[in-house]
Amino acid sequence: MDSEELREACEEFKKEEGRASFYDLALEIVDDHPLQASVIILAVWNMNRFRFMASDTRNLVNLRKAIKDCKPLFEKMKGMHFRTVKFDYIKDSVEAIYSKLSSVYGVEYTGASKVMHLLNRDLFVMWDTDTRDEYGFSDASSADYVSFLKLMQDKFKNIEWSVPNKTFAKAVDEWNQVNISIPRMKERLRRKKKRT
């Protein structure tokens, strides 16, 4: 793995993922409207679970409260970067945020990592079911998420990254999408088509 492979994966992600512009839209509003930006991300990239969230306005209230409750922890980690942070030192804060967000119905495990990334794009790498399965994190617990972050940090440690408007954590996510999640999704669709 080198910088060129990572850049190529990011270019491929742009071609493959038609929803990428929604990420940019969420970024435009996240500083002033973190709840609304989170809803955009969840509705687009966590849609299978988001439909449950959207079924009851209490879930939205719970997400608002979770984001508000986690704000001091996010503030504490402001300025920390995925490449250099010692996750063992911030493990308790990461686990607390992940636990709080993942407990919201319709956000859950994949959605928690997406909201965390959105609220600190320099620090948190997103994951989804396919990525968790590939790397052997079947529980999706808060401890698993910290272990995943440490694994990604180690896997990509030798890569130099200085692409404007894309954090290293987002580039790592796009690599996982292109090499794990998108191929698995295509295979599921192919099998489904074959059955019908």
N, CA, C and O of each residue as an XYZ file, in Angstrom:
784
protein
N       0.850     -1.180      0.000
C       0.000      0.000      0.000
C       0.890      1.235      0.000
O       1.817      1.350      0.802
N       0.592      2.159     -0.915
C       1.335      3.413     -0.943
C       0.388      4.561     -1.251
O      -0.802      4.341     -1.472
N       0.906      5.788     -1.267
C       0.071      6.977     -1.479
C      -0.659      6.927     -2.810
O      -1.815      7.338     -2.908
N       0.021      6.422     -3.835
C      -0.592      6.368     -5.162
C      -1.808      5.448     -5.173
O      -2.832      5.782     -5.768
N      -1.704      4.296     -4.520
C      -2.841      3.372     -4.432
C      -4.006      4.022     -3.699
O      -5.164      3.850     -4.080
N      -3.694      4.764     -2.652
C      -4.745      5.435     -1.896
C      -5.412      6.511     -2.748
O      -6.636      6.638     -2.749
N      -4.612      7.276     -3.464
C      -5.176      8.302     -4.368
C      -6.061      7.664     -5.442
O      -7.138      8.174     -5.751
N      -5.603      6.558     -6.001
C      -6.381      5.847     -7.026
C      -7.708      5.361     -6.458
O      -8.738      5.439     -7.128
N      -7.687      4.861     -5.230
C      -8.928      4.405     -4.590
C      -9.887      5.570     -4.408
O     -11.093      5.414     -4.600
N      -9.365      6.736     -4.040
C     -10.211      7.926     -3.867
C     -10.808      8.371     -5.202
O     -11.961      8.801     -5.253
N     -10.041      8.271     -6.268
C     -10.556      8.606     -7.608
C     -11.640      7.607     -8.013
O     -12.671      7.986     -8.568
N     -11.394      6.345     -7.732
C     -12.373      5.301     -8.047
C     -13.655      5.512     -7.242
O     -14.757      5.334     -7.761
N     -13.505      5.892     -5.981
C     -14.663      6.154     -5.133
C     -15.540      7.235     -5.764
O     -16.764      7.108     -5.800
N     -14.905      8.301     -6.261
C     -15.656      9.391     -6.905
C     -16.470      8.883     -8.089
O     -17.606      9.309     -8.298
N     -15.889      7.976     -8.858
C     -16.579      7.424    -10.036
C     -17.708      6.490     -9.631
O     -18.788      6.509    -10.220
N     -17.446      5.677     -8.625
C     -18.392      4.627     -8.228
C     -19.538      5.127     -7.349
O     -20.664      4.639     -7.447
N     -19.245      6.092     -6.504
C     -20.208      6.494     -5.473
C     -20.934      7.772     -5.864
O     -20.429      8.877     -5.667
N     -22.117      7.604     -6.415
C     -22.915      8.745     -6.855
C     -23.418      9.623     -5.719
O     -23.846     10.754     -5.947
N     -23.368      9.108     -4.506
C     -23.876      9.874     -3.366
C     -22.823     10.774     -2.735
O     -23.098     11.442     -1.739
N     -21.620     10.799     -3.305
C     -20.504     11.548     -2.699
C     -20.828     13.022     -2.488
O     -20.342     13.623     -1.530
N     -21.630     13.611     -3.353
C     -21.945     15.043     -3.219
C     -22.741     15.337     -1.945
O     -22.719     16.468     -1.458
N     -23.435     14.352     -1.405
C     -24.181     14.565     -0.163
C     -23.223     14.745      1.022
O     -23.530     15.467      1.970
N     -22.086     14.093      0.961
C     -21.055     14.285      1.985
C     -20.606     15.747      1.968
O     -20.508     16.391      3.013
N     -20.337     16.258      0.767
C     -19.919     17.662      0.631
C     -21.002     18.611      1.136
O     -20.704     19.625      1.768
N     -22.249     18.279      0.857
C     -23.370     19.096      1.330
C     -23.410     19.121      2.862
O     -23.604     20.173      3.471
N     -23.226     17.956      3.469
C     -23.218     17.885      4.939
C     -22.063     18.703      5.518
O     -22.213     19.352      6.553
N     -20.912     18.670      4.846
C     -19.754     19.447      5.315
C     -20.036     20.948      5.309
O     -19.548     21.682      6.168
N     -20.822     21.394      4.342
C     -21.128     22.827      4.243
C     -21.887     23.347      5.455
O     -21.769     24.524      5.799
N     -22.663     22.492      6.105
C     -23.524     22.960      7.195
C     -23.159     22.423      8.573
O     -23.728     22.864      9.571
N     -22.218     21.475      8.651
C     -21.980     20.764      9.904
C     -21.574     21.677     11.057
O     -21.983     21.430     12.191
N     -20.796     22.709     10.813
C     -20.343     23.551     11.922
C     -21.491     24.304     12.590
O     -21.505     24.466     13.810
N     -22.446     24.759     11.795
C     -23.585     25.497     12.343
C     -24.788     24.615     12.648
O     -25.618     24.944     13.496
N     -24.870     23.497     11.948
C     -26.044     22.623     12.080
C     -25.627     21.148     12.131
O     -25.880     20.398     11.188
N     -24.989     20.735     13.229
C     -24.498     19.357     13.294
C     -25.598     18.293     13.210
O     -25.385     17.229     12.628
N     -26.755     18.569     13.777
C     -27.850     17.600     13.704
C     -28.308     17.417     12.263
O     -28.444     16.287     11.794
N     -28.545     18.516     11.560
C     -29.021     18.432     10.186
C     -27.980     17.772      9.278
O     -28.333     16.981      8.403
N     -26.710     18.093      9.481
C     -25.646     17.472      8.691
C     -25.602     15.961      8.968
O     -25.409     15.159      8.054
N     -25.783     15.594     10.229
C     -25.794     14.175     10.594
C     -26.962     13.457      9.942
O     -26.813     12.328      9.475
N     -28.109     14.090      9.908
C     -29.284     13.488      9.273
C     -29.026     13.252      7.784
O     -29.422     12.219      7.243
N     -28.369     14.199      7.123
C     -28.036     14.011      5.704
C     -27.170     12.767      5.539
O     -27.455     11.910      4.702
N     -26.123     12.674      6.330
C     -25.206     11.534      6.231
C     -25.935     10.219      6.527
O     -25.757      9.233      5.811
N     -26.741     10.209      7.565
C     -27.450      8.986      7.942
C     -28.491      8.588      6.896
O     -28.637      7.407      6.581
N     -29.205      9.565      6.364
C     -30.240      9.262      5.375
C     -29.639      8.711      4.087
O     -30.262      7.899      3.403
N     -28.435      9.150      3.760
C     -27.812      8.736      2.504
C     -26.960      7.480      2.673
O     -27.020      6.592      1.822
N     -26.168      7.375      3.745
C     -25.228      6.258      3.888
C     -25.581      5.275      4.986
O     -24.827      4.332      5.227
N     -26.671      5.461      5.636
C     -27.104      4.501      6.648
C     -28.602      4.282      6.468
O     -29.347      4.110      7.432
N     -29.019      4.295      5.204
C     -30.457      4.343      4.919
C     -31.234      3.130      5.407
O     -32.407      3.253      5.757
N     -30.603      1.961      5.436
C     -31.337      0.782      5.914
C     -31.748      0.927      7.374
O     -32.817      0.460      7.767
N     -30.903      1.574      8.181
C     -31.233      1.805      9.579
C     -31.985      3.126      9.765
O     -32.829      3.246     10.654
N     -31.674      4.115      8.922
C     -32.272      5.440      9.061
C     -33.789      5.388      8.937
O     -34.489      6.160      9.592
N     -34.299      4.496      8.113
C     -35.766      4.413      7.960
C     -36.439      4.137      9.306
O     -37.566      4.573      9.541
N     -35.736      3.405     10.198
C     -36.279      3.168     11.539
C     -36.236      4.451     12.367
O     -37.154      4.748     13.131
N     -35.150      5.200     12.199
C     -35.034      6.462     12.920
C     -36.145      7.411     12.494
O     -36.763      8.076     13.325
N     -36.389      7.465     11.190
C     -37.373      8.393     10.647
C     -38.809      8.014     11.020
O     -39.726      8.816     10.845
N     -39.006      6.810     11.526
C     -40.361      6.360     11.857
C     -40.918      6.978     13.139
O     -42.108      6.849     13.426
N     -40.058      7.649     13.909
C     -40.517      8.216     15.179
C     -39.661      9.449     15.503
O     -38.435      9.354     15.574
N     -40.300     10.588     15.694
C     -39.554     11.827     15.942
C     -38.741     11.775     17.235
O     -37.798     12.548     17.398
N     -39.088     10.887     18.144
C     -38.296     10.750     19.376
C     -36.853     10.346     19.068
O     -35.924     10.709     19.789
N     -36.687      9.594     17.991
C     -35.330      9.180     17.607
C     -34.483     10.389     17.217
O     -33.294     10.450     17.531
N     -35.094     11.335     16.538
C     -34.385     12.560     16.165
C     -34.035     13.377     17.412
O     -32.946     13.942     17.511
N     -34.963     13.429     18.349
C     -34.721     14.109     19.630
C     -33.559     13.422     20.361
O     -32.700     14.089     20.938
N     -33.543     12.100     20.329
C     -32.467     11.350     20.979
C     -31.117     11.604     20.311
O     -30.093     11.686     20.988
N     -31.115     11.729     18.990
C     -29.867     12.025     18.284
C     -29.387     13.427     18.642
O     -28.198     13.635     18.882
N     -30.298     14.375     18.679
C     -29.925     15.743     19.064
C     -29.293     15.755     20.455
O     -28.270     16.402     20.681
N     -29.918     15.030     21.378
C     -29.404     14.969     22.748
C     -28.043     14.271     22.790
O     -27.144     14.715     23.504
N     -27.886     13.193     22.037
C     -26.613     12.461     22.025
C     -25.485     13.352     21.500
O     -24.391     13.370     22.065
N     -25.750     14.083     20.429
C     -24.737     14.985     19.869
C     -24.373     16.063     20.896
O     -23.200     16.381     21.095
N     -25.409     16.618     21.544
C     -25.168     17.651     22.553
C     -24.371     17.098     23.738
O     -23.435     17.737     24.219
N     -24.750     15.909     24.201
C     -24.051     15.290     25.337
C     -22.591     14.979     25.012
O     -21.728     15.037     25.888
N     -22.322     14.655     23.763
C     -20.966     14.279     23.352
C     -20.089     15.478     22.989
O     -18.879     15.336     22.810
N     -20.699     16.650     22.884
C     -19.946     17.829     22.447
C     -18.681     18.078     23.281
O     -17.633     18.355     22.697
N     -18.730     17.992     24.617
C     -17.496     18.216     25.394
C     -16.387     17.210     25.049
O     -15.205     17.556     25.043
N     -16.778     15.972     24.764
C     -15.776     14.965     24.398
C     -15.182     15.269     23.022
O     -13.975     15.132     22.819
N     -16.032     15.680     22.080
C     -15.529     16.084     20.757
C     -14.576     17.275     20.901
O     -13.532     17.325     20.250
N     -14.944     18.227     21.755
C     -14.096     19.410     21.967
C     -12.732     19.007     22.524
O     -11.702     19.560     22.140
N     -12.745     18.041     23.427
C     -11.511     17.565     24.046
C     -10.556     16.964     23.005
O      -9.337     17.008     23.171
N     -11.129     16.400     21.928
C     -10.310     15.735     20.906
C     -10.090     16.609     19.668
O      -9.498     16.168     18.683
N     -10.568     17.834     19.732
C     -10.391     18.752     18.604
C      -8.896     18.950     18.345
O      -8.113     19.116     19.280
N      -8.517     18.931     17.083
C      -7.117     19.113     16.719
C      -6.313     17.821     16.690
O      -5.159     17.819     16.262
N      -6.906     16.730     17.139
C      -6.226     15.436     17.067
C      -6.415     14.854     15.671
O      -7.449     15.051     15.034
N      -5.400     14.135     15.213
C      -5.432     13.582     13.861
C      -5.259     12.072     13.883
O      -4.490     11.521     14.671
N      -5.983     11.435     13.012
C      -5.968      9.981     12.883
C      -4.544      9.428     12.752
O      -4.210      8.418     13.371
N      -3.729     10.074     11.965
C      -2.384      9.567     11.698
C      -1.518      9.533     12.962
O      -0.726      8.607     13.136
N      -1.655     10.519     13.838
C      -0.702     10.689     14.936
C      -1.248     10.414     16.337
O      -0.470     10.241     17.275
N      -2.551     10.373     16.489
C      -3.121     10.215     17.830
C      -2.792      8.835     18.407
O      -2.670      7.854     17.672
N      -2.654      8.780     19.692
C      -2.504      7.505     20.400
C      -3.894      7.130     20.902
O      -4.366      7.656     21.910
N      -4.540      6.215     20.187
C      -5.925      5.881     20.514
C      -6.080      5.306     21.919
O      -7.148      5.430     22.518
N      -5.042      4.684     22.449
C      -5.128      4.173     23.822
C      -5.353      5.309     24.822
O      -6.002      5.106     25.848
N      -4.830      6.490     24.536
C      -4.977      7.639     25.442
C      -6.375      8.256     25.398
O      -6.820      8.860     26.374
N      -7.060      8.105     24.279
C      -8.402      8.711     24.153
C      -9.498      7.646     24.064
O     -10.653      7.949     23.762
N      -9.120      6.416     24.326
C     -10.036      5.273     24.210
C     -11.348      5.502     24.949
O     -12.417      5.252     24.392
N     -11.289      5.965     26.180
C     -12.512      6.141     26.972
C     -13.452      7.157     26.330
O     -14.665      6.950     26.295
N     -12.892      8.253     25.823
C     -13.724      9.275     25.176
C     -14.333      8.742     23.884
O     -15.514      8.962     23.615
N     -13.529      8.041     23.085
C     -14.031      7.476     21.825
C     -15.138      6.481     22.114
O     -16.184      6.501     21.465
N     -14.912      5.613     23.083
C     -15.924      4.611     23.425
C     -17.198      5.262     23.961
O     -18.300      4.807     23.653
N     -17.059      6.308     24.747
C     -18.240      6.990     25.298
C     -19.077      7.618     24.182
O     -20.302      7.496     24.178
N     -18.420      8.284     23.245
C     -19.150      8.900     22.126
C     -19.822      7.824     21.282
O     -21.007      7.923     20.964
N     -19.064      6.804     20.926
C     -19.591      5.728     20.090
C     -20.791      5.056     20.766
O     -21.808      4.799     20.122
N     -20.667      4.778     22.058
C     -21.759      4.127     22.799
C     -23.007      4.999     22.826
O     -24.122      4.514     22.628
N     -22.809      6.284     23.071
C     -23.942      7.209     23.136
C     -24.659      7.290     21.784
O     -25.882      7.171     21.716
N     -23.888      7.494     20.712
C     -24.496      7.627     19.383
C     -25.095      6.314     18.890
O     -26.180      6.308     18.310
N     -24.402      5.213     19.115
C     -24.896      3.928     18.604
C     -26.134      3.440     19.349
O     -26.826      2.537     18.880
N     -26.416      4.032     20.507
C     -27.616      3.639     21.249
C     -28.884      4.298     20.691
O     -29.994      3.940     21.084
N     -28.718      5.251     19.783
C     -29.882      5.917     19.184
C     -30.459      4.999     18.103
O     -29.762      4.581     17.178
N     -31.740      4.702     18.246
C     -32.414      3.817     17.296
C     -32.352      4.414     15.895
O     -32.751      5.557     15.674
N     -31.847      3.622     14.954
C     -31.720      4.092     13.579
C     -30.348      4.658     13.255
O     -30.015      4.839     12.084
N     -29.545      4.942     14.279
C     -28.150      5.378     14.059
C     -27.278      4.146     14.167
O     -26.625      3.741     13.205
N     -27.274      3.563     15.334
C     -26.593      2.325     15.643
C     -25.121      2.331     15.235
O     -24.494      3.390     15.236
N     -24.560      1.179     14.889
C     -23.100      1.053     14.777
C     -22.499      1.765     13.572
O     -21.558      2.546     13.716
N     -23.031      1.504     12.403
C     -22.501      2.160     11.204
C     -22.739      3.656     11.294
O     -21.840      4.452     11.024
N     -23.938      4.032     11.672
C     -24.288      5.443     11.767
C     -23.461      6.194     12.797
O     -23.115      7.356     12.582
N     -23.143      5.552     13.908
C     -22.330      6.208     14.939
C     -20.977      6.616     14.371
O     -20.511      7.732     14.603
N     -20.346      5.707     13.622
C     -19.025      6.040     13.064
C     -19.135      7.154     12.030
O     -18.216      7.960     11.883
N     -20.248      7.201     11.318
C     -20.429      8.237     10.297
C     -20.632      9.613     10.945
O     -20.066     10.607     10.491
N     -21.431      9.659     11.995
C     -21.635     10.927     12.712
C     -20.332     11.356     13.376
O     -19.985     12.537     13.348
N     -19.613     10.421     13.967
C     -18.342     10.758     14.605
C     -17.364     11.339     13.591
O     -16.687     12.332     13.859
N     -17.300     10.709     12.430
C     -16.407     11.236     11.381
C     -16.834     12.642     10.974
O     -15.999     13.538     10.848
N     -18.107     12.828     10.773
C     -18.610     14.134     10.338
C     -18.255     15.222     11.353
O     -17.922     16.343     10.968
N     -18.324     14.900     12.634
C     -18.065     15.883     13.675
C     -16.575     16.024     14.018
O     -16.182     16.970     14.700
N     -15.760     15.095     13.550
C     -14.301     15.239     13.635
C     -13.686     14.450     12.480
O     -13.280     13.299     12.640
N     -13.627     15.088     11.327
C     -13.190     14.440     10.090
C     -11.707     14.101     10.078
O     -11.269     13.258      9.295
N     -10.935     14.747     10.935
C      -9.499     14.466     10.984
C      -9.170     13.222     11.804
O      -8.086     12.655     11.671
N     -10.090     12.807     12.638
C      -9.788     11.761     13.617
C     -10.458     10.420     13.336
O      -9.823      9.374     13.471
N     -11.719     10.436     12.951
C     -12.483      9.190     12.914
C     -12.670      8.659     11.492
O     -13.042      9.389     10.574
N     -12.396      7.353     11.347
C     -12.637      6.637     10.098
C     -13.994      5.950     10.231
O     -14.290      5.345     11.261
N     -14.804      6.045      9.199
C     -16.116      5.393      9.213
C     -15.955      3.893      8.945
O     -14.973      3.447      8.352
N     -16.942      3.142      9.398
C     -17.008      1.730      9.042
C     -18.437      1.361      8.721
O     -19.368      2.100      9.040
N     -18.604      0.218      8.090
C     -19.929     -0.323      7.804
C     -19.865     -1.826      8.039
O     -18.820     -2.350      8.423
N     -20.953     -2.510      7.816
C     -21.009     -3.949      8.092
C     -19.962     -4.717      7.297
O     -19.276     -5.579      7.847
N     -19.834     -4.414      6.013
C     -18.861     -5.126      5.180
C     -17.438     -4.899      5.667
O     -16.643     -5.837      5.714
N     -17.114     -3.684      6.024
C     -15.773     -3.371      6.522
C     -15.523     -4.088      7.851
O     -14.454     -4.660      8.062
N     -16.510     -4.052      8.736
C     -16.362     -4.756     10.020
C     -16.111     -6.247      9.776
O     -15.213     -6.843     10.373
N     -16.916     -6.838      8.892
C     -16.759     -8.271      8.603
C     -15.372     -8.580      8.037
O     -14.725     -9.544      8.447
N     -14.929     -7.764      7.106
C     -13.619     -7.980      6.469
C     -12.487     -7.988      7.488
O     -11.558     -8.791      7.394
N     -12.572     -7.091      8.456
C     -11.497     -6.971      9.436
C     -11.754     -7.762     10.716
O     -10.964     -7.697     11.658
N     -12.863     -8.512     10.750
C     -13.119     -9.407     11.874
C     -13.722     -8.774     13.112
O     -13.514     -9.264     14.222
N     -14.473     -7.681     12.938
C     -15.111     -7.026     14.087
C     -16.611     -7.315     14.058
O     -17.408     -6.471     13.650
N     -16.981     -8.508     14.492
C     -18.376     -8.938     14.386
C     -19.278     -8.323     15.448
O     -20.488     -8.231     15.238
N     -18.723     -7.898     16.582
C     -19.564     -7.365     17.658
C     -19.979     -5.913     17.424
O     -21.053     -5.501     17.862
N     -19.149     -5.143     16.747
C     -19.405     -3.712     16.518
C     -19.527     -2.944     17.830
O     -20.235     -1.940     17.903
N     -18.844     -3.412     18.850
C     -18.873     -2.743     20.152
C     -17.989     -1.505     20.118
O     -17.241     -1.293     19.163
N     -18.076     -0.698     21.150
C     -17.228      0.490     21.228
C     -15.753      0.094     21.299
O     -14.902      0.776     20.728
N     -15.446     -0.997     21.993
C     -14.060     -1.478     22.058
C     -13.597     -1.940     20.679
O     -12.451     -1.710     20.294
N     -14.494     -2.595     19.936
C     -14.167     -3.001     18.567
C     -13.877     -1.788     17.690
O     -12.959     -1.813     16.871
N     -14.661     -0.731     17.865
C     -14.441      0.455     17.031
C     -13.060      1.060     17.306
O     -12.365      1.458     16.370
N     -12.664      1.132     18.557
C     -11.325      1.637     18.885
C     -10.257      0.718     18.285
O      -9.259      1.192     17.742
N     -10.470     -0.584     18.383
C      -9.516     -1.532     17.790
C      -9.439     -1.369     16.278
O      -8.363     -1.472     15.689
N     -10.578     -1.116     15.656
C     -10.603     -0.868     14.211
C      -9.789      0.381     13.865
O      -9.001      0.366     12.919
N      -9.975      1.447     14.618
C      -9.219      2.679     14.363
C      -7.717      2.421     14.481
O      -6.934      2.903     13.663
N      -7.325      1.669     15.488
C      -5.908      1.347     15.674
C      -5.396      0.484     14.515
O      -4.278      0.679     14.038
N      -6.210     -0.457     14.073
C      -5.830     -1.309     12.946
C      -5.652     -0.483     11.668
O      -4.687     -0.671     10.929
N      -6.593      0.434     11.417
C      -6.497      1.280     10.225
C      -5.266      2.184     10.316
O      -4.576      2.410      9.322
N      -5.003      2.688     11.497
C      -3.831      3.547     11.694
C      -2.556      2.756     11.366
O      -1.652      3.275     10.711
N      -2.491      1.519     11.817
C      -1.324      0.696     11.550
C      -1.231      0.311     10.069
O      -0.151      0.351      9.479
N      -2.355     -0.056      9.481
C      -2.385     -0.484      8.074
C      -1.930      0.632      7.128
O      -1.266      0.362      6.127
N      -2.280      1.864      7.437
C      -1.996      2.992      6.543
C      -0.867      3.893      7.059
O      -0.693      5.007      6.567
N      -0.109      3.421      8.037
C       0.870      4.274      8.723
C       1.979      4.819      7.840
O       2.514      5.889      8.129
N       2.336      4.125      6.786
C       3.469      4.556      5.965
C       3.074      5.427      4.775
O       3.899      5.711      3.907
N       1.832      5.842      4.740
C       1.356      6.605      3.590
C       1.403      8.097      3.878
O       0.904      8.563      4.903
N       1.999      8.823      2.977
C       1.989     10.286      3.038
C       0.698     10.767      2.394
O       0.296     10.252      1.350
N       0.049     11.742      3.001
C      -1.229     12.228      2.464
C      -1.293     13.739      2.612
O      -1.211     14.275      3.717
N      -1.441     14.410      1.486
C      -1.581     15.873      1.529
C      -2.496     16.335      0.404
O      -2.160     17.239     -0.361
N      -3.649     15.701      0.319
C      -4.635     16.066     -0.703
C      -5.572     17.103     -0.103
O      -6.203     16.856      0.925
N      -5.664     18.265     -0.744
C      -6.557     19.298     -0.196
C      -8.013     18.822     -0.198
O      -8.436     18.081     -1.085
N      -8.751     19.251      0.789
C     -10.186     18.970      0.902
C     -10.538     17.495      1.114
O     -11.684     17.099      0.904
N      -9.582     16.696      1.521
C      -9.900     15.311      1.885
C      -8.970     14.900      3.022
O      -7.754     14.822      2.847
N      -9.547     14.643      4.167
C      -8.725     14.237      5.298
C      -8.190     12.827      5.063
O      -8.732     12.063      4.263
N      -7.133     12.508      5.767
C      -6.552     11.172      5.674
C      -7.573     10.122      6.131
O      -7.674      9.050      5.535
N      -8.324     10.434      7.187
C      -9.349      9.505      7.688
C     -10.411      9.231      6.625
O     -10.879      8.099      6.498
N     -10.792     10.244      5.869
C     -11.788     10.058      4.792
C     -11.185      9.239      3.657
O     -11.868      8.397      3.075
N      -9.915      9.473      3.336
C      -9.253      8.696      2.284
C      -9.200      7.211      2.661
O      -9.412      6.347      1.810
N      -8.920      6.917      3.926
C      -8.901      5.532      4.398
C     -10.285      4.911      4.237
O     -10.405      3.767      3.800
N     -11.318      5.651      4.585
C     -12.685      5.163      4.398
C     -12.955      4.862      2.929
O     -13.534      3.825      2.603
N     -12.542      5.757      2.047
C     -12.789      5.558      0.619
C     -12.031      4.336      0.101
O     -12.532      3.619     -0.764
N     -10.830      4.096      0.623
C     -10.100      2.887      0.246
C     -10.901      1.648      0.650
O     -11.046      0.713     -0.137
N     -11.420      1.648      1.883
C     -12.230      0.523      2.349
C     -13.491      0.360      1.503
O     -13.892     -0.761      1.190
N     -14.110      1.469      1.138
C     -15.313      1.396      0.302
C     -15.004      0.745     -1.049
O     -15.708     -0.165     -1.486
N     -13.953      1.220     -1.695
C     -13.611      0.744     -3.041
C     -13.124     -0.705     -3.029
O     -13.396     -1.458     -3.963
N     -12.419     -1.090     -1.993
C     -11.826     -2.421     -1.963
C     -12.636     -3.466     -1.203
O     -12.388     -4.664     -1.337
N     -13.601     -3.017     -0.407
C     -14.392     -3.971      0.378
C     -15.891     -3.791      0.133
O     -16.542     -4.677     -0.419
N     -16.433     -2.653      0.541
C     -17.884     -2.475      0.576
C     -18.540     -2.442     -0.804
O     -19.548     -3.115     -1.022
N     -17.989     -1.679     -1.725
C     -18.605     -1.574     -3.060
C     -18.571     -2.920     -3.787
O     -19.595     -3.323     -4.339
N     -17.431     -3.639     -3.813
C     -17.456     -4.952     -4.464
C     -18.451     -5.924     -3.825
O     -19.113     -6.688     -4.527
N     -18.552     -5.893     -2.506
C     -19.503     -6.800     -1.843
C     -20.946     -6.422     -2.177
O     -21.788     -7.296     -2.380
N     -21.228     -5.121     -2.233
C     -22.567     -4.678     -2.593
C     -22.905     -5.114     -4.021
O     -24.011     -5.589     -4.282
N     -21.956     -4.952     -4.940
C     -22.175     -5.370     -6.331
C     -22.427     -6.872     -6.418
O     -23.273     -7.324     -7.190
N     -21.697     -7.631     -5.632
C     -21.880     -9.082     -5.630
C     -23.263     -9.455     -5.090
O     -23.907    -10.358     -5.625
N     -23.722     -8.778     -4.047
C     -25.071     -9.043     -3.521
C     -26.136     -8.722     -4.568
O     -27.092     -9.476     -4.746
N     -25.958     -7.594     -5.258
C     -26.911     -7.218     -6.310
C     -26.890     -8.225     -7.451
O     -27.942     -8.577     -7.986
N     -25.707     -8.692     -7.827
C     -25.587     -9.680     -8.899
C     -26.316    -10.969     -8.530
O     -27.037    -11.540     -9.348
N     -26.122    -11.420     -7.297
C     -26.781    -12.645     -6.837
C     -28.294    -12.474     -6.771
O     -29.051    -13.385     -7.105
N     -28.719    -11.294     -6.335
C     -30.161    -11.023     -6.248
C     -30.789    -11.032     -7.643
O     -31.873    -11.581     -7.841
N     -30.099    -10.420     -8.604
C     -30.592    -10.403     -9.985
C     -30.675    -11.814    -10.554
O     -31.618    -12.165    -11.264
N     -29.691    -12.591    -10.233
C     -29.628    -13.971    -10.731
C     -30.809    -14.790    -10.228
O     -31.327    -15.653    -10.936
N     -31.236    -14.505     -8.975
C     -32.358    -15.235     -8.373
C     -33.697    -14.835     -8.980
O     -34.639    -15.626     -8.987
N     -33.782    -13.593     -9.495
C     -35.082    -13.129    -10.010
C     -35.261    -13.365    -11.478
O     -36.305    -13.024    -12.036
